[in-house]
Amino acid sequence: MEVRIRPARAEEASALTELVRRSKAHWGYDPEFLEACRAELTIRPDEIDVRRIVVAEDAHLGVLGVASLEGTAPHGCVGLCFVEPGAIGCGVGRLLYAHVMGTARELGFTRITIDSDPNAEAFYRRMGARPVGDTPAGSIPRRELPLLEVVFAPGRYSWTHAWTGGRRAIHLGNVAEFQSQFSPASASASAEAGHYSCLAAFISPHPAVLILPRAVPRDWIDMVADVLGWGQVEVYDGLAEPGPASSADRGRRTGPVRWLLPGTAPAPSAPTAGPTGGLSRAVLSRPALAERLKSLGLPLVPWGLTPAFAELTGSTPGPDALRYESKRAAHELFTQLQPAHPGIRVPQQWQPATRRAAVRLLRARSRAGRATVVKTEHGAGGSGTWVIRDDRLWNYGLRNYGLRSPPPHGPLLLEEFVAGETGPRDLTFDGLVDAEGRVHEAGVAVMDVEETAYQGATVGPGVVPQSLAELLARFGRAVGERIAASGYRGWFDVDFVAGPEGRPAPTEINLRMTGPSVAFMVKARLDEIRGGDHLVRTVDYIPLGARLPGPELSVLLRETAKRCAGIDAVLVPSIPTAAFEPAPRLGVVLAAHTRERLDAAEALVRAAVQDTGRMFTP
């Protein structure tokens, strides 16, 4: 079916009334009951516009459903939402519901109530409506109906206003530039950072401009902007790749996206910015682009702070602003804060003076049956971190763990491995420090970590038990106050592992955007434009069954997104640039209103992308 939503017409009132009655009768109500509801189920010609009645129509099958948004902002209700019995279960109800909620948001409604038929309550709850009690039926005395509500997010997340002043933002995907401050990057690490930079599309809830180091698929942002209601987004991609920056895309417009504009190639006298040249430096080398960004007057949000970014923005961060990005300095801070937070357990950390001393300590701990975490002072996403157990230390050799060569910068750190219990193992608190040094809480998340490698995160209602979330938030805010005092301004997180007796152990501080921050941004945006309280999961690494060029990848993503919508889940492609790598993979963000549907969506996506390999199977 190809269904479109349009306003109802007055001359359709009688036919729509009959549709409503047929839909009601579908649930097995007897004629006496339906007659008692006659007035409630009747649509009059003179109320079509007043009740904002719309219909779902198929070009071949005719009108398949009807819905209405009633009341005056800020509070309203869904007065009608009925589907032809033969079309129930085909997605017509979802389309009508989504249209009504979109209209409510555009008209400034902040709360929508639904007096639901008992048979439809499960549908509304899947769509994100929250049960709030019962309400008397309009036609049947002493009959109670389920009452549900949808609350839209404007004002719910104060941190979003603190982050960008409530405005759209310019996003700078300078992942490699940030990481290169702490260690020289190999070619493979630079490539990975380039792929990961795609997540910079999501470092505020509503971007106006994206600046990315790698060239991205032509219609990727089209798909993302459509789901997240971004409208037009300017995209400047390929700026930190060898050679001219995406010259084929200059002046190209696809849907809501305006791609790289004429006049933004490097200045003739400027050096070409290669993969290690830094994205901020690449922008500075293009005067037309730098002037364009300045003229917009919008906040410029980077993945992380760097000297080149400070030059680009004219800012002057303090010399200690990134001090606590160091795992050594972070541990010292945790130790200082712990006495005021008895629910927190800080693991022991040692700083051997030499590699030989590190080996001796590891050998002693191994013989005592104790696992040890080996860390370099800096590292993102689990890089530079290893868990060494006695059965691995000698089988794989010390060289695998960096013990026979110096780490990139700073001391080699050994840390007590904290054994986890049942429940969430890897946790994070996310927040930000605004320009005035005030700390704002974004929330807590559960991370998916395999050994020490970060894979993704889940945020939303019930993901972290409330008592544990409050404990993490108190400690996280205290960390935020200390990093603010050191001069840091921007996003940060504090990572934890769950320890014995439910006492979380803090392991590191990240003074930059992170994978979990993407989940918080997407959740804030979906809650704002769709209402409800979404569960959001980022999955940064899903192996593909075959290497896919751009057009084939787009087909796969669009078809998979439709299948996710069929189970009331949302799919947002997040990392599309690695689909043609020797080891092809994909990153996505998923959202739903229940854990079951979120899990089902992830399983659906993993199966769909793995199936791409079947075309090559005899």
C-alpha atoms as one frame of an Amber mdcrd trajectory, in Angstrom:
protein
   0.000   0.000   0.000   1.056   3.580  -0.707  -0.770   5.525   1.970  -0.797
   9.315   2.307  -2.318  11.489   5.017  -4.561  14.401   3.973  -7.186  16.648
   5.604 -10.689  15.208   5.656 -13.421  16.918   3.632 -16.847  17.920   4.911
 -18.656  15.817   2.299 -16.867  12.719   3.675 -18.429  13.017   7.148 -21.033
  10.308   6.630 -18.596   7.826   5.075 -16.050   8.473   7.819 -18.699   7.874
  10.478 -19.402   4.457   8.955 -15.658   3.694   8.896 -15.401   4.556  12.594
 -18.342   2.266  13.443 -16.919  -0.638  11.430 -13.578  -0.205  13.169 -15.210
  -0.159  16.607 -17.262  -3.268  15.789 -14.057  -5.098  14.858 -13.388  -5.607
  18.582 -16.533  -7.679  19.050 -18.914  -5.110  20.581 -22.593  -6.014  20.255
 -25.190  -3.832  18.447 -26.585  -2.458  21.727 -23.163  -1.209  22.782 -22.517
   0.379  19.384 -25.911   2.088  19.450 -25.130   3.549  22.888 -21.933   4.984
  21.403 -23.631   6.376  18.284 -23.317  10.059  19.180 -19.695   9.640  20.284
 -18.780   7.873  17.032 -20.558  10.315  14.695 -18.588  12.843  12.644 -20.542
  15.936  11.529 -19.580  17.980   8.450 -19.282  21.204  10.447 -16.630  19.771
  12.812 -14.147  18.423  10.274 -11.911  21.490  10.534 -12.530  22.240  14.205
 -11.468  18.736  15.231  -8.497  18.750  12.804  -9.674  15.484  11.248  -7.357
  13.784   8.767  -7.652  10.592   6.749  -5.205   7.936   5.567  -5.823   7.235
   1.896  -4.492   4.703  -0.583  -4.702   5.602  -4.277  -6.253   2.229  -5.109
  -8.041   1.188  -1.916  -9.468   4.555  -0.880  -9.762   5.867   2.674  -8.338
   3.385   5.186  -8.352   5.343   8.436  -9.266   8.543  10.231  -7.760  10.479
  13.149  -8.131  13.830  14.882  -6.169  16.226  17.062  -8.551  18.170  19.285
  -8.261  20.997  21.767  -6.220  24.174  22.110  -2.499  24.300  22.826  -0.783
  23.550  25.115  -3.099  20.640  26.056  -5.067  18.517  23.588  -6.296  15.011
  22.907  -6.543  12.343  20.231 -10.288  12.314  19.623 -10.332   9.747  16.829
  -7.928   7.096  15.615  -9.755   4.371  13.677  -8.661   2.045  10.867 -10.702
  -0.055   8.427 -10.815  -3.596   9.844  -9.183  -5.046   6.735  -6.227  -2.661
   7.083  -5.598  -3.172  10.812  -2.045  -4.367  11.315  -0.771  -2.875   8.038
   0.783   0.282   9.522  -2.090   2.678   8.824  -2.638   3.368  12.515   1.066
   4.131  12.991   0.998   6.653  10.143  -2.094   8.384  11.521  -0.682   8.488
  15.041   2.662   9.866  13.872   0.901  12.554  11.820  -1.258  13.639  14.745
   1.731  13.855  17.067   3.771  15.758  14.502   0.942  18.257  14.080   0.613
  18.606  17.850   4.299  19.448  18.177   4.173  21.988  15.333   1.142  23.715
  16.876   2.811  24.046  20.284   0.986  21.325  22.213   3.001  20.043  25.169
   0.596  17.356  26.453  -1.736  15.081  24.510  -4.166  12.711  26.252  -5.810
   9.619  24.782  -9.044   8.055  26.071  -8.222   4.643  24.684 -10.463   1.725
  23.892  -9.115  -1.158  26.037  -8.313  -3.090  22.870  -6.140  -0.251  21.530
  -4.187   0.485  24.724  -1.303  -1.824  23.777  -0.936  -0.016  20.428  -0.717
   3.409  22.056   1.779   2.177  24.619   3.972   0.731  21.854   3.876   4.128
  20.171   5.177   5.764  23.353   2.068   6.954  25.177   2.282   6.560  28.945
  -0.655   5.202  31.025  -1.751   7.674  33.704  -4.944   6.078  35.064  -8.544
   5.682  33.956 -11.226   8.060  32.719 -15.040   7.733  32.466 -16.336   6.632
  29.060 -18.291   9.274  27.180 -21.349   7.161  26.407 -21.573   4.175  28.771
 -22.317   4.930  32.453 -19.860   3.452  34.966 -17.529   2.316  32.188 -13.863
   3.271  32.617 -11.360   3.677  29.786  -7.558   3.612  29.958  -6.153   7.151
  30.013  -2.755   7.702  28.402  -0.647  10.774  27.755   2.162  11.963  25.542
   4.369  14.779  26.820   6.594  16.621  24.374  10.150  17.400  25.387  10.652
  21.195  24.959  12.007  22.369  28.298  12.402  18.823  29.632  16.126  18.704
  28.981  17.676  21.859  30.363  21.129  20.642  29.362  20.281  20.967  25.654
  19.718  24.706  26.123  22.956  25.006  28.106  24.785  23.149  25.348  23.845
  25.295  22.334  21.678  28.063  23.766  18.609  26.341  22.358  19.884  26.978
  18.815  21.045  24.834  15.940  24.794  24.254  15.870  27.794  23.735  13.621
  29.371  20.316  14.217  33.095  19.721  13.758  34.120  16.051  13.545  37.733
  16.517  14.688  38.141  13.094  16.317  41.613  12.377  14.887  42.735  15.934
  15.611  41.769  15.560  19.260  43.397  12.171  19.722  46.634  13.227  18.030
  47.293  15.635  20.919  48.130  12.659  23.110  49.724  10.112  20.783  50.883
   9.902  17.169  48.294   8.022  15.146  49.055   5.107  12.858  47.438   4.960
   9.421  44.884   2.430  10.652  44.069   4.528  13.717  43.593   7.598  11.520
  41.245   5.627   9.269  39.222   4.446  12.246  39.026   8.001  13.607  37.759
   9.128  10.213  34.919   6.625  10.313  34.136   7.453  13.932  33.935  11.134
  13.008  30.576  10.419  11.379  29.194  10.424  14.932  29.866  14.169  14.961
  26.561  14.484  13.105  24.946  13.827  16.489  26.901  16.048  18.901  23.943
  18.371  19.353  20.258  17.537  18.919  19.792  19.774  15.828  22.748  20.598
  13.559  22.743  23.278  10.892  26.190  22.451   9.453  28.347  19.307   9.486
  32.101  19.478   8.887  33.568  15.999   8.408  37.052  14.713   7.545  35.911
  11.892   5.252  33.608  11.969   2.236  30.244  10.482   3.267  27.577   8.733
   1.151  25.430  11.153  -0.817  22.100  10.469   0.836  23.216   9.475   4.347
  22.319  12.806   5.924  19.062  12.819   3.934  18.035   9.655   5.779  19.155
  10.957   9.165  17.583  14.394   8.686  14.283  12.820   7.676  14.082  10.710
  10.843  15.271  13.441  13.231  13.401  16.346  11.628  16.513  18.403  10.944
  15.407  20.099   7.746  18.221  21.585   5.649  21.760  20.753   6.749  24.926
  22.027   5.074  27.542  19.299   4.717  31.255  19.940   4.131  32.911  16.541
   3.865  36.262  15.100   2.821  38.183  18.073   4.243  40.941  16.018   5.864
  41.518  13.500   3.102  44.432  13.785   0.658  43.713  15.922  -2.379  40.833
  18.340  -3.071  37.958  18.162  -0.647  34.972  16.403  -2.201  35.247  18.382
  -5.433  32.570  16.248  -7.015  30.054  17.423  -4.464  30.510  21.158  -4.766
  27.187  22.891  -5.208  25.240  19.653  -5.041  21.871  19.686  -3.293  20.002
  16.521  -2.362  16.730  16.832  -0.519  17.206  18.880   2.634  20.994  18.804
   2.405  23.211  21.484   0.865  26.588  19.929   0.120  29.992  21.528  -0.212
  29.644  25.029  -1.629  31.749  26.660  -4.353  34.720  28.600  -3.020  35.472
  26.275  -0.123  38.442  24.445  -1.618  41.797  25.179   0.060  43.341  28.540
  -0.676  46.037  28.223  -3.387  48.795  29.097  -0.915  47.496  26.826   1.817
  48.847  23.299   2.318  46.399  20.488   1.648  45.140  18.986   4.881  45.809
  15.283   4.891  44.415  12.753   7.373  46.753  13.966  10.116  46.526  17.686
   9.246  43.642  18.324  11.579  40.098  19.243  10.626  40.245  22.648  12.315
  43.367  23.452  10.304  41.581  22.293   7.143  38.803  24.810   7.810  41.312
  27.582   8.515  42.965  26.856   5.169  39.674  27.581   3.380  38.907  31.271
   3.956  35.540  31.121   2.207  34.411  28.246   4.408  35.697  29.877   7.599
  33.898  33.105   6.681  30.702  31.177   5.877  30.711  29.525   9.300  31.382
  32.841  11.030  28.523  34.539   9.161  25.970  32.034  10.461  26.434  33.217
  14.048  25.769  29.730  15.386  27.649  27.860  18.133  30.536  25.764  16.783
  30.657  22.429  18.617  33.773  20.236  18.234  34.286  16.588  19.083  37.077
  17.778  21.376  39.125  20.853  22.239  42.466  21.362  20.484  44.852  24.273
  19.909  43.771  24.439  16.264  40.122  24.623  17.290  40.965  27.410  19.742
  42.607  29.271  16.851  39.551  28.686  14.663  37.172  30.091  17.285  39.454
  32.667  18.881  39.067  31.012  22.285  41.774  30.634  24.913  41.324  27.504
  27.030  43.418  27.333  30.192  46.630  25.285  30.247  45.035  22.681  32.554
  41.718  22.417  30.693  42.367  18.837  29.511  44.298  17.733  32.586  41.791
  15.081  33.631  41.734  13.418  30.209  44.789  11.702  31.726  43.832   8.422
  33.407  46.502   9.067  36.014  45.140  12.523  36.900  41.579  11.175  36.822
  42.468   8.469  39.338  44.041  11.056  41.628  40.833  13.093  41.456  38.678
  10.033  42.169  40.784   9.297  45.237  40.347  12.865  46.505  36.557  12.772
  46.028  35.899   9.275  47.372  35.651  10.087  51.120  32.600  12.275  50.433
  31.000   9.482  48.374  31.079   6.268  50.444  29.028   4.400  47.842  31.897
   4.717  45.367  34.896   2.379  45.367  38.118   3.658  43.779  40.312   0.786
  42.520  44.008   0.734  43.389  46.377   2.060  40.749  50.154   1.700  40.469
  52.644   3.644  38.324  55.784   1.482  37.883  58.903   3.510  37.132  60.087
   1.107  34.395  58.747  -1.658  32.157  60.817  -4.154  34.125  59.105  -3.040
  37.343  55.726  -3.353  35.611  56.516  -6.930  34.579  57.565  -7.848  38.122
  54.346  -6.449  39.570  52.209  -8.162  36.923  53.969 -11.472  37.540  53.388
 -11.215  41.278  49.709 -10.404  40.808  49.341 -13.149  38.217  50.825 -15.748
  40.569  48.403 -14.605  43.249  45.490 -15.148  40.806  44.704 -11.438  40.464
  43.731  -9.868  37.149  45.252  -6.494  36.314  44.244  -3.699  33.973  47.160
  -2.199  32.037  46.566   1.337  30.787  48.430   3.931  28.840  47.836   7.393
  30.226  45.626   8.422  27.303  43.411   6.423  24.986  39.878   6.492  23.622
  37.292   3.753  23.319  39.419   1.168  25.110  42.553   1.711  23.021  45.698
   1.462  25.113  43.899  -0.614  27.761  44.235  -4.376  28.353  42.959  -6.780
  30.990  45.718  -9.273  31.834  44.801 -12.514  33.525  47.301 -15.165  34.471
  46.314 -17.481  31.600  46.871 -14.758  29.018  49.948 -12.951  30.252  52.464
 -15.609  29.306  50.568 -17.323  26.466  50.375 -14.161  24.374  53.603 -12.543
  25.456  54.359  -9.190  26.973  54.852  -7.450  23.645  51.103  -7.720  22.907
  50.419  -5.534  25.908  52.898  -2.754  25.153  55.210  -3.673  28.027  58.380
  -3.874  25.923  57.886  -0.523  24.197  57.037   2.860  25.702  53.415   3.968
  25.699  52.593   7.027  23.541  52.825   9.570  26.358  53.069   9.510  30.123
  53.528   6.588  32.497  52.328   3.034  32.133  49.516   2.475  34.642  48.541
  -0.779  36.317  45.155  -0.912  37.966  43.275  -3.402  40.062  40.694  -5.282
  37.997  37.285  -4.849  39.628  35.230  -8.005  39.291  31.605  -7.312  38.453
  28.417  -8.864  39.710  25.023  -9.383  38.073  23.342  -6.368  36.498  24.853
  -3.557  34.418  28.631  -3.925  34.284  29.911  -0.876  32.372  28.270   2.450
  33.193  28.804   6.106  32.401  27.628   9.483  33.644  27.421  12.217  31.011
  27.254  15.941  31.624  28.591  19.277  30.443  30.222  22.385  31.830  28.728
  25.544  30.316  30.554  28.773  29.474  30.012  30.098  33.016  31.409  26.949
  34.613  28.066  25.497  35.689  27.661  21.708  35.590  24.615  20.214  33.836
  23.597  16.559  34.042  22.641  14.720  30.842  22.115  11.331  32.474  23.520
   7.856  32.958  23.899   5.041  30.462  24.831   1.388  30.251  27.749   0.772
  27.902  28.367  -2.331  25.806  32.048  -3.168  26.307  33.719  -6.327  25.035
  36.827  -6.933  27.155  38.010  -3.305  27.041  36.642  -2.250  23.619  33.641
   0.099  23.600  30.819  -1.076  21.296  27.857   1.177  22.130  25.526   2.423
  24.857  21.857   2.404  25.886  20.010   5.286  27.548  16.429   5.800  28.626
  13.892   4.972  31.326  14.755   2.003  33.521  18.107   1.274  31.876  19.981
   1.977  35.124  18.262   1.305  38.499  17.279   4.615  40.087  19.351   4.261
  43.260  22.457   3.424  41.224  21.767   6.262  38.773  21.525   8.745  41.650
  24.807   7.494  43.101  26.588   7.882  39.756  25.067  11.302  39.194  26.216
  12.647  42.567  29.768  11.543  41.927  29.647  12.693  38.304  28.506  16.187
  39.304  31.329  16.389  41.841  33.806  15.480  39.100  32.206  18.112  36.873
  32.723  20.813  39.464  36.404  19.929  39.777  37.079  19.881  36.027  35.205
  23.192  35.719  37.547  24.654  38.324  40.505  23.468  36.224  39.248  25.570
  33.315  37.475  22.948  31.217  34.323  23.925  29.303  32.412  21.377  27.293
  31.033  17.832  27.354  32.471  15.219  29.702  31.733  11.786  31.038  32.861
   9.587  33.904  33.056   5.848  33.209  32.445   3.216  35.892  32.492  -0.543
  36.292  30.094  -2.239  38.678  31.982  -3.718  41.613  31.198  -6.041  44.503
  28.236  -5.186  46.715  26.903  -2.853  44.029  29.608  -0.230  44.590  30.599
   1.300  41.254  34.277   1.965  40.601  35.214   5.015  38.476  37.805   4.213
  35.821  38.339   7.303  33.653  37.155  10.780  32.652  36.627  11.777  29.021
  36.834  15.501  28.274  35.234  15.349  24.820  32.211  13.972  23.059  31.818
  10.207  23.333  29.719   7.379  21.958  27.177   7.597  24.811  26.790  11.349
  24.204  25.337  10.452  20.793  22.619   8.393  22.482  21.686  11.298  24.766
  21.488  13.716  21.820  19.310  11.418  19.707  17.018  10.688  22.641  16.544
  14.399  23.354  15.687  15.016  19.700  13.261  12.090  19.359  11.507  12.970
  22.618  11.118  16.512  21.345   9.718  15.752  17.900   7.815  12.514  18.603
   6.894  12.817  22.247   7.185  10.113  24.863  10.291   8.803  26.598  12.454
   6.828  24.178  14.985   4.130  24.847  17.975   4.771  22.576  20.869   2.447
  21.786  24.003   3.174  19.805  25.661   0.210  18.100  28.956   1.372  16.639
  30.229  -1.846  15.092  27.973  -4.246  13.166  29.879  -6.506  10.722  28.487
  -6.535   7.183  28.250  -9.787   5.283  29.709  -8.158   2.172  31.398  -4.928
   1.109  28.771  -2.472  -0.147  29.269   0.618  -2.304  27.152   3.698  -1.587
  23.997   2.985  -3.682  23.649  -0.590  -2.439  24.242   0.554   1.141  21.471
   3.143   0.805  19.019   0.507  -0.402  19.922  -1.756   2.521  19.526   1.047
   5.065  16.187   2.252   3.720  14.711  -1.238   3.550  15.956  -2.085   7.038
  14.589   1.200   8.410  11.143   0.281   7.039  11.334  -3.113   8.712  12.268
  -1.465  12.008   9.317   0.917  11.654   7.124  -2.156  11.273   7.968  -3.147
  14.858   7.603   0.447  16.136  11.339   1.090  16.273  13.493   3.819  14.755
  16.708   3.238  12.804  19.225   6.042  12.299  22.391   5.127  10.356  25.331
   6.631  12.226  28.590   5.280  10.709  28.131   4.581   6.974  31.670   5.148
   5.680  33.176   1.745   6.583  30.816  -0.340   4.457  33.441  -0.816   1.724
  36.433  -1.457   3.979  38.213  -4.846   3.784  36.359  -5.715   7.006  33.063
  -3.952   6.202  30.872  -2.743   9.033  28.145  -0.294   9.901  27.131   1.853
  12.885  23.511   2.624  13.786  21.388   4.300  16.433  18.167   2.504  17.388
  15.200   3.796  19.372  11.967   2.307  20.698   9.618   2.683  23.619  10.202
  -0.735  25.173  13.310  -2.814  25.823  11.786  -5.765  23.957  11.334  -3.754
  20.760  14.776  -2.200  21.077  16.346  -5.653  21.343  14.205  -6.890  18.457
  15.321  -3.952  16.298  18.983  -4.667  16.986  18.498  -8.340  16.112  16.686
  -7.327  12.921  19.477  -4.976  11.846  22.246  -7.478  12.599  20.473 -10.169
  10.592  19.791  -7.804   7.675  23.378  -6.624   7.329  24.772 -10.145   7.709
  22.443 -11.352   4.968  24.257  -9.115   2.482  26.814 -11.881   2.143  24.298
 -14.431   0.905  24.301 -13.009  -2.620  27.826 -14.386  -2.966  26.997 -17.809
  -1.532  26.572 -20.642  -4.082
